[in-house]
């Protein structure tokens, strides 16, 4: 096992490249302030170096807020200043480093305001009921209540988020006025939609749905409950938010 300094102090760190992507993106993005101690705790438990985008985000920012808050990417945490919880908090890392601990179903790395969850597959996705290969990104879709393989790793996913492809990805899920509604939320909230986004009514007339701010924990819990009621595969852990 490598220590924190060995993980953080590397040649060719990824952060300068990530910073270039952020500065050059046409997608509105806010970089939250870093919590250095929490970031170091995260990389130690994940055993990832600052050469990786995952390690760079944990060490150098408290998270990313994209498209006026529609998508949130977890990093080293900034909850103390009204921002996002860290990767460690979201994934329930042990308070002290435990070399035997790892996320049982995968690492939650992002979410969107409708309760969509982005996660990095663990070593045995099939056993966790997740599609895709180990180490690849998956998405829990709020309109189907099922996980979908994204066929990309974490670094490519971050590039993809910043590349302007979100508009196509969320086609049919963003109602009129979504940007203003999303921007008005605090980062512990999402948009509760009724009829629910997984219903036929919402698919047929998204503009007619009503939406209100709600705790993200409530939105994720409701999606899990409805997945169980519909007899779908148990979504499993969606993050502690």
C-alpha positions as CSV (number, residue, x, y, z in Angstrom):
1,X,0.0,0.0,0.0
2,X,1.2,3.5,-0.9
3,X,1.2,6.4,1.5
4,X,-0.5,9.7,0.9
5,X,2.7,11.6,-0.1
6,X,3.6,8.9,-2.6
7,X,0.2,9.2,-4.1
8,X,0.0,12.9,-4.2
9,X,3.6,13.9,-5.1
10,X,4.1,12.5,-8.6
11,X,5.6,13.5,-11.8
12,X,3.2,14.4,-14.6
13,X,0.2,15.1,-12.4
14,X,-3.2,15.2,-14.1
15,X,-4.5,18.4,-12.6
16,X,-2.9,20.9,-15.1
17,X,-4.5,18.9,-18.0
18,X,-7.8,18.8,-16.2
19,X,-7.5,22.6,-15.6
20,X,-7.0,23.1,-19.3
21,X,-10.1,21.1,-20.1
22,X,-12.1,23.1,-17.6
23,X,-10.8,26.5,-18.9
24,X,-11.5,25.5,-22.5
25,X,-15.0,24.0,-22.0
26,X,-18.0,25.6,-23.5
27,X,-20.1,23.9,-20.8
28,X,-20.7,26.2,-17.8
29,X,-18.7,24.8,-15.0
30,X,-17.9,25.9,-11.4
31,X,-14.9,24.5,-9.6
32,X,-15.5,24.3,-5.9
33,X,-12.8,25.0,-3.4
34,X,-10.7,22.1,-2.2
35,X,-10.5,20.6,1.3
36,X,-6.8,19.5,1.3
37,X,-7.1,17.2,4.3
38,X,-10.2,15.4,3.0
39,X,-8.8,15.1,-0.5
40,X,-5.7,13.4,0.9
41,X,-7.9,11.1,2.9
42,X,-9.8,10.2,-0.3
43,X,-6.7,9.4,-2.4
44,X,-5.3,7.3,0.4
45,X,-8.4,5.1,0.7
46,X,-8.8,4.8,-3.1
47,X,-5.1,4.2,-3.6
48,X,-5.1,6.4,-6.7
49,X,-2.3,8.8,-7.6
50,X,-2.4,12.5,-8.7
51,X,-1.6,11.2,-12.2
52,X,-5.2,10.1,-12.5
53,X,-8.1,12.4,-13.1
54,X,-9.9,10.8,-10.1
55,X,-6.9,11.6,-7.9
56,X,-6.5,15.1,-9.3
57,X,-10.1,16.0,-8.6
58,X,-9.9,14.7,-5.1
59,X,-6.7,16.6,-4.3
60,X,-7.3,19.9,-6.1
61,X,-11.0,20.7,-6.0
62,X,-14.1,20.2,-3.9
63,X,-16.1,19.0,-6.9
64,X,-17.4,20.3,-10.2
65,X,-20.8,21.8,-10.9
66,X,-21.7,21.7,-14.5
67,X,-24.5,23.1,-16.7
68,X,-25.8,25.5,-13.9
69,X,-25.9,22.7,-11.4
70,X,-27.6,20.0,-13.5
71,X,-24.6,17.6,-13.1
72,X,-22.3,17.4,-10.0
73,X,-19.0,15.7,-10.0
74,X,-17.5,14.7,-6.6
75,X,-14.0,15.5,-5.6
76,X,-12.3,16.3,-2.3
77,X,-15.4,17.9,-0.8
78,X,-16.6,21.4,-0.1
79,X,-19.6,20.7,2.1
80,X,-18.3,23.0,4.8
81,X,-18.8,26.0,2.5
82,X,-22.2,24.9,1.1
83,X,-20.7,22.7,-1.6
84,X,-20.6,19.0,-2.3
85,X,-19.6,16.1,0.0
86,X,-16.3,14.4,-0.8
87,X,-15.9,11.1,-2.6
88,X,-15.1,9.7,0.8
89,X,-18.4,10.9,2.4
90,X,-20.5,10.0,-0.6
91,X,-19.1,6.5,-0.7
92,X,-18.9,6.0,3.1
93,X,-15.1,5.5,3.3
94,X,-13.8,4.4,6.7
95,X,-12.8,7.4,8.9
96,X,-9.3,5.9,9.1
97,X,-7.5,4.2,6.3
98,X,-8.5,0.6,5.9
99,X,-6.5,-1.4,3.3
100,X,-9.1,-4.1,3.3
101,X,-12.0,-1.9,2.5
102,X,-13.4,-1.2,-1.0
103,X,-16.8,-0.1,-2.4
104,X,-18.9,-3.2,-2.6
105,X,-20.8,-2.2,-5.8
106,X,-18.7,0.6,-7.3
107,X,-17.5,4.1,-6.6
108,X,-20.1,6.9,-6.9
109,X,-18.5,9.8,-8.7
110,X,-21.3,12.1,-9.8
111,X,-25.0,12.7,-10.0
112,X,-27.6,14.9,-11.7
113,X,-30.5,16.8,-10.4
114,X,-33.1,14.2,-11.3
115,X,-31.4,11.5,-9.3
116,X,-29.2,10.1,-12.1
117,X,-26.1,8.6,-10.6
118,X,-22.7,8.1,-12.2
119,X,-20.5,5.3,-10.8
120,X,-17.3,3.6,-11.6
121,X,-17.6,-0.2,-11.7
122,X,-15.8,-2.3,-9.1
123,X,-13.9,-5.5,-9.9
124,X,-17.1,-7.6,-10.4
125,X,-19.9,-5.6,-11.9
126,X,-22.1,-8.6,-12.7
127,X,-22.1,-9.7,-9.0
128,X,-23.3,-6.2,-8.1
129,X,-26.0,-6.2,-10.8
130,X,-24.2,-3.6,-12.9
131,X,-23.6,-3.7,-16.6
132,X,-20.2,-3.0,-18.3
133,X,-16.6,-4.0,-17.5
134,X,-14.6,-3.5,-14.3
135,X,-13.3,0.1,-14.0
136,X,-15.8,1.4,-16.5
137,X,-18.4,4.1,-15.9
138,X,-22.1,3.3,-15.5
139,X,-25.2,5.5,-15.1
140,X,-28.3,4.9,-13.1
141,X,-30.9,6.5,-15.3
142,X,-33.9,8.3,-13.6
143,X,-36.2,7.5,-16.6
144,X,-35.7,3.8,-16.5
145,X,-34.5,3.1,-12.9
146,X,-31.8,0.8,-14.3
147,X,-28.0,1.0,-14.7
148,X,-26.6,1.6,-18.2
149,X,-23.0,1.0,-19.3
150,X,-21.2,4.0,-20.6
151,X,-18.2,2.2,-22.2
152,X,-15.6,4.7,-20.9
153,X,-13.3,5.2,-18.0
154,X,-13.4,8.0,-15.4
155,X,-10.9,10.3,-17.2
156,X,-12.8,10.0,-20.5
157,X,-16.1,10.6,-18.7
158,X,-14.8,13.9,-17.3
159,X,-13.7,14.9,-20.8
160,X,-17.1,13.8,-22.1
161,X,-18.9,15.9,-19.6
162,X,-16.9,19.0,-20.6
163,X,-17.2,18.4,-24.3
164,X,-20.8,19.6,-24.8
165,X,-22.4,16.2,-25.2
166,X,-24.8,16.6,-22.2
167,X,-27.4,18.2,-24.4
168,X,-27.8,15.0,-26.4
169,X,-27.4,12.7,-23.4
170,X,-30.3,14.4,-21.6
171,X,-32.6,14.8,-24.6
172,X,-36.1,14.1,-23.4
173,X,-35.2,14.7,-19.7
174,X,-34.8,18.4,-19.6
175,X,-38.1,20.3,-19.4
176,X,-38.5,23.9,-20.4
177,X,-36.9,26.2,-17.8
178,X,-34.6,23.4,-16.6
179,X,-31.5,25.7,-16.4
180,X,-33.1,28.2,-14.2
181,X,-34.7,25.6,-12.0
182,X,-31.4,23.8,-11.6
183,X,-29.4,26.9,-10.9
184,X,-31.8,27.8,-8.1
185,X,-31.0,24.6,-6.1
186,X,-28.5,24.3,-3.4
187,X,-26.1,21.4,-3.9
188,X,-27.9,19.1,-1.4
189,X,-31.0,19.3,-3.5
190,X,-32.4,17.9,-6.7
191,X,-35.5,18.4,-8.8
192,X,-38.5,16.2,-7.7
193,X,-40.6,15.7,-10.8
194,X,-44.3,14.6,-10.9
195,X,-45.4,12.6,-12.8
196,X,-42.1,10.8,-12.1
197,X,-39.5,10.8,-14.9
198,X,-39.8,7.0,-15.3
199,X,-43.6,7.2,-16.0
200,X,-45.2,7.2,-19.4
201,X,-46.9,10.5,-18.6
202,X,-43.6,12.3,-18.1
203,X,-42.2,10.8,-21.3
204,X,-45.2,11.9,-23.3
205,X,-45.3,15.5,-22.0
206,X,-42.3,16.5,-20.0
207,X,-43.3,20.2,-20.1
208,X,-46.5,19.4,-18.2
209,X,-44.7,17.9,-15.2
210,X,-44.5,19.8,-12.0
211,X,-41.1,20.1,-10.3
212,X,-40.0,21.2,-6.9
213,X,-36.7,21.3,-5.0
214,X,-36.2,18.3,-2.7
215,X,-33.4,16.8,-0.8
216,X,-31.3,14.6,-3.1
217,X,-31.5,11.8,-0.5
218,X,-35.3,11.8,-0.8
219,X,-35.1,11.7,-4.7
220,X,-32.7,8.7,-4.6
221,X,-34.7,6.9,-2.0
222,X,-37.9,7.3,-4.0
223,X,-36.2,5.9,-7.2
224,X,-35.0,2.9,-5.2
225,X,-38.4,2.2,-3.8
226,X,-40.1,2.4,-7.2
227,X,-37.5,0.1,-8.7
228,X,-38.3,-2.5,-6.1
229,X,-42.0,-2.1,-6.6
230,X,-41.6,-2.5,-10.4
231,X,-39.6,-5.7,-9.9
232,X,-36.5,-4.3,-11.4
233,X,-33.0,-5.2,-10.4
234,X,-32.1,-3.6,-7.0
235,X,-30.2,-0.4,-7.9
236,X,-28.0,-0.9,-4.8
237,X,-26.0,1.8,-3.2
238,X,-26.6,5.2,-4.9
239,X,-24.4,7.3,-2.7
240,X,-24.7,9.0,0.7
241,X,-25.8,12.6,-0.1
